[in-house]
Amino acid sequence: MRDLRQLAKVVQRLLRKGAHARVIRVLEREHAADIAHMLTWLNPGEVGILFAEILPLELIGELLDEVPEKNIPSILGGLSEQRITELVHRLDPADAVFALGCLDEHQRETVLSNLPSELRILLERIFSYPENTAGRAASPVLVTLNTHMTVQEAIAELRRHSTEDIWDLYIVDPGGQLIGILPVRRILVASPETPVRELLVEVPITVSCLASVEEAARACARYDLMAVPVVDDHHNLVGIITVDDVIDIIEEEATEALYGIAGLQPHLRVGSNVKEHLASRMPWVFLNLLTASLAAFVVGTFEATIAQAAFLAAFMPVVAGMGGNMGTQTLTLVTRGLALGEVAPGSVPRILIRQILVGIVLGLLVGTIIGLGGWLWKDMYLGLAILLAMIGNFVLGAIIGTLIPVLFQALDRDPAVGSGVLVTAVTDVLGFLQFLLLASVLLGLL
């Protein structure tokens, strides 16, 4: 693997000398993904010069797919309107729409007005769909046929478009309504005179242009499709979302879910600067501090109890930690189920009961083991307090881990964001409370 930090030093040295042609020669041998990573070692001014004056538009188009989305507005902001127009003209329509969305309204209107009318109308149509919908993400660059064509005419149409990554051709009526699909492999083995209507197959699955991109990705993955057609309310073909788009969507969705549970912003990476780390992580650190202080307050109210039986302190983190683990496991399962559409509103009670039963069984098993240790070490009633507190906190973790993401989704919030912090806070606070209460009662310390 190439030492990208060393590559960045070479680029910086050439930029200081003004050797722009040599910069291009050095970078044209590198993969776009490596160049995008190398940019993290350059300062903003050097990155601006590369994009505004040096890099060819073809390479900039490739880099827009590789650099973090949060950096694209500043990259495009350093380009002239003419250069942005030329770039948008070269991009895939879906990528062009994303680039236009990073511009302010004046720049966007100027760029659109300078594009050919056919491309401008196409981009304005795609731009009319809301963000994160299948209509906005779908690629309209696809080969369509009508039912009156023969295989020979279909092949000619395929050659005329010369589009990459073609697995299926799409059969539409004169009004643009999707009728069926024609796998490319079928026309390769059919005789030239065969009408395409004899070879088409019914569309197995489509998604609405207003559906979320996550829903489109799930459909593509569930039915093992190389591409999923996107249609409007009249079943007119809008475009397709291909498997490579699905991989990007699923990766982004998984990152958002994982980061959200930990309370991190999706754009944060290990290479992000200190300011970005602080801005993303500080709010949740302070929220965690608040909840930890609440737990400390609960423990403080039992100061007299702990003073009489200091050995209780040895079991407090065990009870709270095991409950937190149960809550995090349940939270992860339910959050993933919500993301994949496996959790319907009517199924929540059934899921909740199942998780409570799991919590009871696990609490019995773990609580019995730890409780026996407490009994043998100190007292039978200590062991009983541990057992009951463990069952209670496992059940609590199951309830909280199930209900918090469901409640967040009902409030139209991301079920993953910050839920892990909340689950841990509740199981800590109430775990301490119920254990110390039970121990106080059973050991006669009240």
C-alpha positions as a printed NumPy array, in Angstrom:
array([[  0.   ,   0.   ,   0.   ],
       [  1.298,   3.45 ,  -0.959],
       [  2.506,   5.714,   1.856],
       [ -0.092,   8.437,   1.445],
       [  1.586,  10.756,   3.92 ],
       [  4.742,  10.637,   1.814],
       [  2.639,  11.274,  -1.288],
       [  1.154,  14.334,   0.406],
       [  4.656,  15.664,   1.161],
       [  5.615,  15.271,  -2.515],
       [  2.474,  17.14 ,  -3.602],
       [  3.117,  19.918,  -1.074],
       [  6.7  ,  20.342,  -2.291],
       [  5.569,  20.566,  -5.931],
       [  2.831,  23.051,  -5.043],
       [  5.367,  25.325,  -3.329],
       [  7.484,  25.242,  -6.497],
       [  4.456,  25.956,  -8.707],
       [  5.077,  22.716, -10.64 ],
       [  1.403,  22.099, -11.399],
       [  2.027,  19.858, -14.411],
       [  4.199,  17.566, -12.298],
       [  1.458,  17.387,  -9.638],
       [ -0.928,  16.061, -12.275],
       [  1.618,  13.493, -13.47 ],
       [  2.164,  12.292,  -9.913],
       [ -1.539,  12.02 ,  -9.077],
       [ -2.746,  10.489, -12.333],
       [ -0.97 ,   7.253, -11.35 ],
       [ -2.946,   7.035,  -8.091],
       [ -6.408,   5.666,  -7.417],
       [ -9.058,   8.267,  -6.615],
       [ -9.704,   6.679,  -3.199],
       [ -6.011,   7.037,  -2.301],
       [ -5.928,  10.642,  -3.495],
       [ -9.001,  11.443,  -1.39 ],
       [ -7.299,   9.99 ,   1.683],
       [ -4.079,  11.834,   0.838],
       [ -5.99 ,  15.14 ,   0.902],
       [ -6.415,  14.802,   4.675],
       [ -2.665,  15.478,   5.017],
       [ -2.903,  18.771,   3.086],
       [ -4.025,  22.11 ,   4.496],
       [ -7.269,  23.708,   3.196],
       [ -5.379,  26.185,   1.006],
       [ -3.471,  23.411,  -0.778],
       [ -6.665,  21.423,  -1.302],
       [ -8.334,  24.529,  -2.718],
       [ -5.517,  25.098,  -5.223],
       [ -5.646,  21.463,  -6.347],
       [ -9.352,  21.571,  -7.13 ],
       [ -9.588,  25.138,  -8.41 ],
       [ -6.531,  25.216, -10.663],
       [ -4.809,  21.876, -11.137],
       [ -6.882,  18.703, -11.114],
       [ -8.636,  17.75 , -14.36 ],
       [-12.432,  17.641, -14.23 ],
       [-12.523,  13.879, -14.806],
       [-10.475,  13.321, -11.663],
       [-12.526,  15.826,  -9.66 ],
       [-15.655,  13.894, -10.638],
       [-14.116,  10.68 ,  -9.297],
       [-12.929,  12.382,  -6.114],
       [-16.404,  13.697,  -5.296],
       [-17.425,  10.064,  -4.768],
       [-14.516,   9.498,  -2.376],
       [-14.092,  12.595,  -0.208],
       [-16.339,  13.06 ,   2.865],
       [-19.643,  14.697,   1.951],
       [-19.097,  17.484,   4.48 ],
       [-16.027,  18.636,   2.495],
       [-17.766,  18.89 ,  -0.88 ],
       [-19.428,  22.315,  -0.369],
       [-16.053,  23.914,   0.469],
       [-14.411,  22.152,  -2.502],
       [-17.068,  23.315,  -4.952],
       [-17.113,  26.759,  -3.371],
       [-13.522,  27.292,  -4.506],
       [-14.321,  26.587,  -8.16 ],
       [-15.439,  29.144, -10.707],
       [-19.021,  28.903, -11.95 ],
       [-17.736,  27.967, -15.399],
       [-15.636,  25.144, -13.963],
       [-18.578,  23.914, -11.86 ],
       [-20.79 ,  23.957, -14.957],
       [-18.292,  21.884, -16.912],
       [-17.97 ,  19.485, -13.98 ],
       [-21.731,  19.044, -13.598],
       [-21.986,  18.396, -17.335],
       [-19.54 ,  15.488, -16.993],
       [-21.023,  13.918, -13.842],
       [-23.576,  11.145, -13.641],
       [-26.987,  12.874, -13.195],
       [-27.434,  11.592,  -9.621],
       [-23.949,  12.864,  -8.7  ],
       [-24.634,  16.119, -10.544],
       [-27.775,  16.659,  -8.461],
       [-25.799,  16.074,  -5.269],
       [-23.167,  18.587,  -6.414],
       [-25.869,  21.143,  -7.232],
       [-27.36 ,  20.623,  -3.772],
       [-24.043,  21.727,  -2.241],
       [-24.247,  25.137,  -3.979],
       [-26.132,  28.186,  -2.811],
       [-29.302,  29.078,  -4.698],
       [-27.681,  31.76 ,  -6.881],
       [-24.817,  29.505,  -7.957],
       [-27.212,  26.624,  -8.619],
       [-29.458,  28.73 , -10.838],
       [-26.461,  30.106, -12.743],
       [-24.988,  26.65 , -13.335],
       [-28.335,  25.207, -14.434],
       [-28.934,  28.077, -16.858],
       [-25.585,  27.372, -18.536],
       [-26.302,  23.659, -19.097],
       [-27.874,  22.218, -22.267],
       [-31.668,  22.368, -22.006],
       [-32.152,  18.568, -22.064],
       [-29.716,  18.032, -19.2  ],
       [-31.099,  21.009, -17.287],
       [-34.662,  19.656, -17.456],
       [-33.474,  16.224, -16.344],
       [-31.533,  17.604, -13.369],
       [-34.398,  19.891, -12.329],
       [-36.76 ,  16.903, -12.372],
       [-34.432,  14.845, -10.175],
       [-33.834,  17.849,  -7.915],
       [-37.594,  18.159,  -7.386],
       [-37.613,  14.941,  -5.334],
       [-36.903,  15.339,  -1.602],
       [-33.473,  14.471,  -0.239],
       [-32.799,  10.851,   0.74 ],
       [-35.569,   9.536,  -1.51 ],
       [-35.207,   6.902,  -4.196],
       [-36.201,   9.437,  -6.866],
       [-33.309,  11.721,  -5.908],
       [-30.786,   8.842,  -5.72 ],
       [-31.89 ,   6.899,  -8.816],
       [-29.782,   7.045, -11.946],
       [-31.861,   8.002, -15.004],
       [-29.086,   6.788, -17.337],
       [-30.551,   3.488, -18.509],
       [-31.573,   1.78 , -21.721],
       [-35.314,   1.646, -22.428],
       [-37.059,  -0.202, -25.23 ],
       [-40.6  ,  -0.401, -26.546],
       [-42.545,  -3.585, -27.169],
       [-42.457,  -3.203, -30.961],
       [-38.683,  -3.581, -31.163],
       [-36.894,  -6.72 , -32.267],
       [-33.781,  -8.161, -30.655],
       [-31.661,  -6.672, -33.44 ],
       [-33.101,  -3.213, -32.79 ],
       [-32.609,  -3.701, -29.048],
       [-28.917,  -4.501, -29.57 ],
       [-28.562,  -1.429, -31.761],
       [-30.154,   0.686, -29.017],
       [-27.807,  -0.847, -26.48 ],
       [-24.784,  -0.005, -28.626],
       [-26.046,   3.533, -29.165],
       [-26.178,   4.238, -25.441],
       [-22.922,   2.423, -24.601],
       [-23.808,   2.662, -20.916],
       [-21.668,   0.803, -18.374],
       [-22.973,  -1.795, -15.933],
       [-26.019,  -2.879, -17.922],
       [-27.685,  -6.04 , -16.632],
       [-31.257,  -5.38 , -17.719],
       [-33.057,  -3.397, -20.392],
       [-36.352,  -1.807, -19.442],
       [-39.487,  -2.102, -21.566],
       [-41.804,   0.895, -21.429],
       [-44.952,   1.922, -23.274],
       [-45.114,   5.17 , -25.293],
       [-46.118,   7.068, -22.147],
       [-43.058,   5.85 , -20.232],
       [-44.919,   3.349, -18.043],
       [-42.804,   0.375, -17.03 ],
       [-44.045,  -2.881, -18.548],
       [-41.234,  -5.321, -17.864],
       [-37.514,  -5.952, -17.977],
       [-35.36 ,  -7.735, -20.526],
       [-32.19 ,  -9.329, -19.125],
       [-29.253,  -8.695, -21.442],
       [-28.365, -12.388, -21.429],
       [-31.695, -13.156, -23.133],
       [-31.041, -10.99 , -26.168],
       [-27.542, -12.456, -26.527],
       [-28.967, -15.923, -27.243],
       [-32.142, -14.914, -29.113],
       [-32.454, -14.654, -32.895],
       [-32.279, -11.091, -34.302],
       [-35.899, -11.152, -35.538],
       [-37.424, -12.087, -32.182],
       [-39.734,  -9.368, -30.785],
       [-38.588,  -8.17 , -27.375],
       [-42.123,  -8.577, -25.992],
       [-41.639, -12.355, -26.244],
       [-38.52 , -12.171, -24.064],
       [-39.475,  -9.677, -21.388],
       [-40.223, -10.717, -17.841],
       [-42.493,  -9.036, -15.346],
       [-40.83 ,  -6.59 , -13.012],
       [-40.371,  -8.55 ,  -9.752],
       [-40.159,  -5.492,  -7.517],
       [-40.231,  -1.719,  -7.825],
       [-39.924,   1.114,  -5.344],
       [-41.695,   4.442,  -5.305],
       [-39.718,   7.535,  -6.182],
       [-40.774,   8.977,  -2.81 ],
       [-39.598,   5.936,  -0.832],
       [-36.477,   6.345,   1.273],
       [-33.146,   5.277,  -0.177],
       [-32.857,   2.806,   2.714],
       [-36.116,   1.155,   1.642],
       [-34.825,   0.869,  -1.936],
       [-31.549,  -0.614,  -0.705],
       [-33.379,  -3.15 ,   1.449],
       [-35.539,  -4.201,  -1.509],
       [-32.479,  -4.674,  -3.696],
       [-30.716,  -6.711,  -1.012],
       [-33.759,  -8.77 ,  -0.003],
       [-34.579,  -9.901,  -3.547],
       [-30.943, -10.261,  -4.715],
       [-31.389,  -7.695,  -7.503],
       [-28.534,  -6.113,  -9.415],
       [-30.731,  -3.041,  -9.813],
       [-34.161,  -2.002,  -8.585],
       [-36.441,   0.146, -10.803],
       [-37.791,   3.382,  -9.337],
       [-41.256,   4.444, -10.517],
       [-43.603,   7.37 ,  -9.916],
       [-47.268,   7.262,  -8.883],
       [-48.298,   6.367, -12.45 ],
       [-45.742,   3.538, -12.639],
       [-43.635,   5.557, -15.063],
       [-39.968,   4.601, -14.943],
       [-37.906,   7.286, -13.186],
       [-34.566,   5.484, -12.986],
       [-32.782,   2.635, -11.25 ],
       [-30.763,   2.161,  -8.087],
       [-27.913,  -0.252,  -8.751],
       [-26.167,  -2.666,  -6.43 ],
       [-23.104,  -0.419,  -6.046],
       [-25.416,   2.357,  -4.84 ],
       [-26.981,  -0.143,  -2.438],
       [-23.575,  -1.013,  -0.966],
       [-22.875,   2.684,  -0.337],
       [-26.326,   3.212,   1.218],
       [-26.055,   0.173,   3.495],
       [-22.532,   1.142,   4.552],
       [-23.676,   4.676,   5.355],
       [-26.751,   3.368,   7.198],
       [-24.647,   0.937,   9.233],
       [-22.171,   3.689,  10.097],
       [-24.957,   6.028,  11.177],
       [-26.515,   3.332,  13.379],
       [-23.211,   2.352,  14.972],
       [-22.138,   5.951,  15.535],
       [-25.616,   6.943,  16.691],
       [-25.693,   4.375,  19.49 ],
       [-22.386,   5.789,  20.702],
       [-23.585,   9.396,  20.252],
       [-21.184,  10.279,  17.411],
       [-21.807,  12.23 ,  14.211],
       [-21.772,   9.994,  11.069],
       [-19.093,  12.096,   9.347],
       [-16.557,  11.662,  12.173],
       [-13.498,   9.57 ,  11.335],
       [-10.256,   8.736,  13.12 ],
       [ -8.551,  11.227,  10.786],
       [-10.934,  14.068,  11.662],
       [ -9.361,  17.07 ,  13.358],
       [ -9.577,  17.781,  17.082],
       [-12.262,  20.447,  16.642],
       [-14.576,  18.009,  14.84 ],
       [-14.015,  15.349,  17.506],
       [-14.814,  17.819,  20.281],
       [-17.924,  19.184,  18.549],
       [-19.287,  15.692,  17.961],
       [-18.415,  14.048,  21.242],
       [-18.623,  16.807,  23.851],
       [-22.474,  17.03 ,  24.053],
       [-22.801,  13.323,  24.76 ],
       [-19.895,  13.35 ,  27.197],
       [-21.645,  16.057,  29.216],
       [-24.969,  14.199,  28.987],
       [-23.171,  11.116,  30.28 ],
       [-21.668,  13.243,  33.06 ],
       [-25.162,  14.402,  34.009],
       [-26.546,  10.876,  34.151],
       [-23.481,   9.629,  36.044],
       [-24.029,  12.433,  38.557],
       [-27.621,  11.29 ,  38.955],
       [-26.379,   7.761,  39.656],
       [-23.925,   9.178,  42.172],
       [-26.799,  11.061,  43.832],
       [-28.777,   7.824,  44.142],
       [-25.795,   6.082,  45.735],
       [-25.264,   9.092,  48.019],
       [-28.784,   8.802,  49.436],
       [-27.825,   5.353,  50.72 ],
       [-24.632,   6.578,  52.372],
       [-25.723,   5.322,  55.784],
       [-26.61 ,   1.905,  54.382],
       [-23.266,   1.527,  52.651],
       [-21.476,   2.703,  55.796],
       [-23.085,  -0.162,  57.714],
       [-22.402,  -2.729,  54.968],
       [-19.474,  -1.564,  52.852],
       [-19.431,  -4.899,  51.005],
       [-22.518,  -3.718,  49.06 ],
       [-20.235,  -1.426,  47.056],
       [-18.495,  -4.479,  45.594],
       [-21.714,  -5.7  ,  43.939],
       [-23.197,  -2.377,  42.783],
       [-21.204,  -2.074,  39.527],
       [-21.907,  -5.755,  38.742],
       [-25.685,  -5.288,  38.933],
       [-25.635,  -2.012,  36.971],
       [-23.131,  -3.26 ,  34.374],
       [-25.013,  -6.482,  33.615],
       [-28.275,  -4.578,  33.232],
       [-26.559,  -2.109,  30.92 ],
       [-25.223,  -4.971,  28.831],
       [-28.724,  -6.428,  28.507],
       [-30.087,  -3.027,  27.52 ],
       [-27.4  ,  -2.45 ,  24.89 ],
       [-27.944,  -5.893,  23.357],
       [-31.705,  -5.346,  23.169],
       [-31.222,  -1.827,  21.84 ],
       [-28.96 ,  -3.078,  19.044],
       [-31.434,  -5.807,  18.033],
       [-34.443,  -3.472,  17.989],
       [-32.593,  -0.635,  16.238],
       [-31.448,  -2.993,  13.494],
       [-34.972,  -4.417,  13.236],
       [-36.381,  -0.914,  12.787],
       [-33.756,  -0.113,  10.148],
       [-34.59 ,  -3.272,   8.193],
       [-38.349,  -2.853,   8.509],
       [-38.669,  -5.95 ,  10.697],
       [-40.42 ,  -4.109,  13.533],
       [-44.007,  -3.154,  12.704],
       [-46.041,  -1.053,  15.193],
       [-48.302,  -4.009,  15.95 ],
       [-45.361,  -6.271,  16.732],
       [-43.877,  -4.082,  19.489],
       [-45.829,  -5.707,  22.388],
       [-44.811,  -9.184,  21.232],
       [-41.162,  -8.137,  20.905],
       [-41.274,  -6.476,  24.325],
       [-42.709,  -9.581,  26.014],
       [-40.1  , -11.788,  24.35 ],
       [-37.252,  -9.543,  25.5  ],
       [-38.657,  -9.411,  29.043],
       [-38.747, -13.21 ,  29.156],
       [-35.145, -13.318,  27.948],
       [-34.24 , -10.793,  30.644],
       [-35.924, -12.866,  33.371],
       [-34.129, -16.059,  32.342],
       [-30.73 , -14.37 ,  32.004],
       [-31.274, -12.518,  35.264],
       [-32.06 , -15.8  ,  37.03 ],
       [-28.976, -17.502,  35.646],
       [-26.519, -14.667,  36.245],
       [-28.158, -13.57 ,  39.5  ],
       [-28.015, -17.1  ,  40.899],
       [-24.297, -17.352,  40.2  ],
       [-23.436, -13.937,  41.679],
       [-25.98 , -14.361,  44.475],
       [-24.399, -17.643,  45.567],
       [-21.078, -15.852,  45.765],
       [-22.627, -13.163,  47.965],
       [-24.304, -15.784,  50.183],
       [-21.095, -17.767,  50.683],
       [-19.095, -14.604,  51.306],
       [-21.434, -12.751,  53.657],
       [-25.102, -13.58 ,  54.038],
       [-28.027, -15.446,  52.47 ],
       [-30.062, -12.221,  52.344],
       [-27.266, -10.475,  50.459],
       [-27.378, -13.267,  47.88 ],
       [-31.161, -12.895,  47.602],
       [-30.859,  -9.121,  47.16 ],
       [-28.329,  -9.63 ,  44.374],
       [-30.543, -12.224,  42.662],
       [-33.666, -10.064,  42.749],
       [-31.767,  -6.9  ,  41.707],
       [-30.121,  -8.747,  38.827],
       [-33.48 , -10.036,  37.535],
       [-34.993,  -6.579,  37.924],
       [-32.177,  -4.806,  36.087],
       [-32.117,  -7.361,  33.273],
       [-35.86 ,  -6.877,  32.807],
       [-35.382,  -3.108,  32.998],
       [-32.652,  -3.279,  30.345],
       [-34.958,  -5.314,  28.095],
       [-37.808,  -2.802,  28.485],
       [-35.672,   0.308,  27.992],
       [-33.676,  -1.22 ,  25.124],
       [-36.928,  -2.024,  23.325],
       [-38.954,   1.101,  23.997],
       [-36.377,   3.864,  23.527],
       [-35.684,   3.209,  19.794],
       [-39.401,   2.599,  19.144],
       [-40.264,   5.876,  20.883],
       [-37.551,   7.736,  18.967],
       [-38.89 ,   6.476,  15.66 ],
       [-42.451,   7.436,  16.65 ],
       [-41.126,  10.961,  17.283],
       [-39.503,  10.914,  13.822],
       [-35.996,  10.828,  15.276],
       [-33.172,   8.475,  14.4  ],
       [-33.663,   5.474,  16.764],
       [-29.909,   5.004,  17.076],
       [-28.754,   8.504,  17.956],
       [-27.833,   8.747,  21.613],
       [-30.011,   5.808,  22.645],
       [-27.038,   3.86 ,  23.986],
       [-26.23 ,   6.681,  26.416],
       [-29.823,   6.784,  27.637],
       [-30.066,   3.02 ,  28.099],
       [-26.854,   2.965,  30.137],
       [-28.024,   5.911,  32.231],
       [-31.362,   4.313,  33.11 ],
       [-29.913,   0.906,  33.952],
       [-27.185,   2.502,  36.087],
       [-29.478,   4.79 ,  38.067],
       [-32.34 ,   2.338,  38.591],
       [-29.96 ,  -0.597,  38.958],
       [-28.211,   1.077,  41.89 ],
       [-31.549,   2.165,  43.347],
       [-33.244,  -1.228,  43.338],
       [-30.161,  -3.108,  44.569],
       [-29.563,  -0.77 ,  47.488],
       [-33.267,  -0.73 ,  48.374],
       [-33.506,  -4.521,  48.313],
       [-30.311,  -4.9  ,  50.308],
       [-31.489,  -2.346,  52.859],
       [-34.789,  -4.153,  53.359],
       [-33.494,  -7.716,  53.374],
       [-30.473,  -6.979,  55.532],
       [-32.485,  -4.848,  57.941],
       [-30.396,  -1.736,  57.341],
       [-33.196,   0.776,  56.968]])
